[in-house]
Amino acid sequence: MDTDDSRAKYTMGREAFKKGEFDNAIELLEEFSTTHPNFADVYNMLGQAYHSKSDFEKAIKHFEKALEINPRYTDAALNLAVTLFDLGRYEQATEIQKRFQCEAECSGDRLDPYARKKLANMHAEIADVYQGLGMYENAVDEYARALELAPDFPDVRTKLAETYRDQGNHSDAITELKKVKQATPNYTHSRVSLGIIYYTMDRLDEAQAEWDEVLQMEPGHPTVRTYLRMLDRKKKSS
């Protein structure tokens, strides 16, 4: 393959990838990589293209090749972790995340905002799986890692609080929900959860205060109206 033809394959492959024409992109970029095996971005694109076709093993192979060429390739590391997560290989995915995060932070480099948020979301997704399985300690650890990277994610902090609640740790749950309330006062999900905890602790006036505020923000909130009727019956029976 001459230089001009090679450059054309690369250019057309990238354009096909950007347009989502993954079969065409794979054909062009695989051919390009046979004569130019040291382009990390080509292997990363191939990995994403194979991932889009649910060919996860080939995706992993190409992401690993990209990282072999450039061990500090942010996108390839994150894409590899995502693919491992999709396959249910959570421990491996977490290990990739930790290694990448450490390499970036321990070396004095700062993670860029995109990488930081993507890592945070992956930790949160793994935490969701643990939470759903009732593995609350693991879930707490993963939510905490996500919040170290993105402390301003109200949904993740609320999920951490709800995991504490499911553990029976109401004190830490309330602490986390109050943080959300202070930072994002209009995030009603956290206020609903805070009211539920107060209700289960028989702190009924505090529960009502939270739920009343939710209705001020979302007058048609059906769940909160049900909770308030339940709370009213409980007060009358006390």
C-alpha positions in Angstrom: 0.0 0.0 0.0 1.5 3.3 -1.0 1.5 6.3 1.3 -1.3 8.2 -0.4 -3.5 5.1 -0.4 -2.7 4.4 3.3 -3.6 8.0 4.3 -6.8 7.7 2.4 -7.7 4.5 4.2 -7.1 6.2 7.5 -9.1 9.3 6.6 -12.0 7.4 5.2 -12.0 5.0 8.2 -12.1 7.9 10.6 -15.0 9.6 8.7 -16.9 6.3 8.6 -16.4 5.9 12.3 -17.6 9.4 13.1 -20.8 8.8 11.0 -21.5 5.6 12.8 -20.8 3.5 9.7 -19.0 0.9 11.8 -18.8 -2.0 9.3 -17.1 0.3 6.8 -14.9 1.8 9.5 -13.8 -1.7 10.6 -12.9 -2.7 7.1 -10.9 0.4 6.4 -9.2 0.7 9.8 -8.3 -3.0 10.1 -6.7 -2.8 6.7 -4.8 0.3 7.7 -3.6 -1.3 10.9 -2.0 -4.2 9.1 0.6 -1.8 7.6 0.6 0.8 10.4 0.4 -1.1 13.7 1.5 1.7 16.0 -1.6 4.0 15.8 -3.2 3.8 19.2 -6.2 5.9 18.1 -7.0 3.4 15.3 -7.2 0.6 17.8 -9.4 2.7 20.0 -11.8 3.4 17.2 -11.8 -0.2 16.2 -12.6 -1.2 19.8 -15.5 1.2 19.9 -16.8 0.0 16.5 -16.7 -3.7 17.7 -18.3 -2.7 21.0 -21.2 -1.1 19.0 -21.7 -4.4 17.3 -21.6 -6.2 20.7 -18.4 -8.0 19.7 -17.0 -7.4 23.1 -14.0 -9.7 23.0 -12.7 -8.1 19.8 -13.3 -4.7 21.4 -11.3 -5.6 24.5 -8.4 -6.9 22.3 -8.3 -3.6 20.4 -8.5 -1.4 23.5 -5.7 -3.4 25.1 -3.6 -2.9 21.9 -4.2 0.8 22.1 -3.0 0.8 25.7 0.0 -1.3 24.8 1.0 1.4 22.4 0.1 4.3 24.7 -0.4 3.2 28.3 -1.8 6.6 29.3 -4.5 6.8 26.6 -7.4 8.0 28.6 -10.3 7.1 26.2 -8.9 3.6 25.6 -8.6 2.9 29.3 -12.1 4.1 30.0 -13.6 2.3 27.0 -11.9 -0.9 28.1 -13.4 -0.6 31.6 -16.8 0.1 30.1 -16.6 -3.1 28.0 -15.5 -5.2 30.9 -18.4 -3.8 32.9 -20.8 -4.7 30.0 -19.6 -8.3 30.2 -20.2 -8.4 34.0 -16.4 -8.6 34.7 -16.8 -6.0 37.5 -13.6 -6.7 39.3 -11.5 -6.3 36.2 -13.4 -3.2 35.2 -12.8 -1.7 38.7 -9.1 -2.6 38.6 -8.7 -0.8 35.2 -10.4 2.2 36.7 -8.2 2.2 39.8 -5.0 1.7 37.8 -5.8 4.5 35.4 -6.9 6.9 38.1 -3.8 6.2 40.1 -1.5 6.6 37.1 -3.0 10.0 36.4 -3.3 11.3 40.0 -0.2 9.7 41.6 2.0 11.0 38.8 0.8 14.5 39.5 -1.3 14.8 36.4 -4.9 16.0 36.9 -7.7 14.1 35.4 -9.5 16.2 32.8 -13.2 16.9 33.6 -14.4 14.4 30.9 -12.3 11.6 32.3 -13.2 12.4 35.9 -17.0 12.3 35.2 -16.7 9.2 33.1 -14.8 7.4 35.8 -17.4 8.6 38.4 -20.2 7.3 36.3 -18.6 3.9 36.0 -18.0 3.6 39.7 -21.7 4.6 40.2 -22.9 2.0 37.7 -20.9 -0.8 39.5 -22.3 0.5 42.8 -25.8 0.1 41.3 -25.2 -3.5 40.6 -23.8 -4.2 44.1 -26.8 -2.3 45.6 -29.3 -4.4 43.6 -27.6 -7.6 44.8 -27.8 -6.4 48.4 -24.0 -6.2 48.7 -24.3 -2.9 50.5 -20.7 -2.5 51.7 -19.4 -2.9 48.2 -22.0 -0.4 46.9 -21.0 2.1 49.6 -17.4 1.8 48.6 -18.1 2.4 44.9 -20.5 5.3 45.5 -17.9 6.9 47.7 -15.2 6.5 44.9 -17.6 8.1 42.4 -18.2 11.0 44.8 -14.5 11.5 45.3 -14.3 12.2 41.6 -17.6 14.1 41.2 -18.8 15.4 44.5 -21.5 17.5 42.8 -23.5 14.5 41.5 -26.7 14.7 43.6 -28.1 11.4 42.2 -25.0 9.5 43.3 -25.0 11.0 46.8 -28.7 10.2 47.1 -28.0 6.6 46.1 -25.2 6.4 48.7 -27.7 7.7 51.3 -30.3 5.1 50.3 -27.7 2.4 50.6 -26.9 3.5 54.1 -30.6 3.5 54.8 -30.9 -0.1 53.5 -28.1 -1.0 55.8 -30.0 0.5 58.7 -27.5 3.3 59.0 -29.9 6.2 59.3 -27.5 8.7 60.7 -25.1 8.6 57.7 -28.0 8.5 55.3 -29.5 11.7 56.8 -26.0 13.3 56.7 -25.6 12.6 53.0 -29.2 13.7 52.1 -28.7 17.0 54.0 -25.6 17.6 51.9 -27.7 17.1 48.7 -30.4 19.4 50.1 -27.9 22.1 50.9 -26.1 21.9 47.5 -29.1 21.1 45.3 -32.2 22.3 47.1 -34.5 21.6 44.1 -33.4 18.0 43.7 -36.7 16.5 45.0 -35.6 12.8 44.9 -33.3 13.4 47.9 -36.0 15.2 49.8 -38.5 12.3 49.3 -35.8 9.9 50.5 -35.1 12.1 53.5 -38.8 12.1 54.4 -38.9 8.3 54.2 -36.1 8.0 56.7 -37.7 10.5 59.0 -41.0 8.6 58.7 -39.4 5.2 59.5 -37.8 6.8 62.6 -41.2 8.2 63.7 -40.0 11.8 63.2 -43.2 12.5 61.5 -43.2 16.4 61.6 -39.8 16.4 59.9 -41.0 13.9 57.3 -44.0 16.1 56.6 -41.9 19.2 56.3 -39.7 17.5 53.6 -42.7 16.1 51.7 -44.6 19.4 51.9 -41.6 21.2 50.3 -41.5 18.6 47.5 -45.2 19.4 46.7 -44.4 23.1 46.6 -41.8 22.3 43.9 -43.8 19.6 42.2 -47.5 20.0 43.0 -48.5 16.9 41.1 -46.0 14.5 42.7 -48.2 11.4 43.1 -45.9 9.4 45.4 -45.5 12.2 47.9 -49.3 12.7 48.1 -49.7 9.1 48.9 -46.9 9.3 51.6 -48.6 12.4 53.1 -52.0 10.5 53.4 -50.2 7.6 55.0 -48.4 10.0 57.4 -51.7 11.7 58.3 -53.3 8.3 59.2 -50.4 7.4 61.3 -50.6 10.7 63.2 -54.3 10.3 63.8 -53.8 6.7 65.1 -50.9 7.7 67.5 
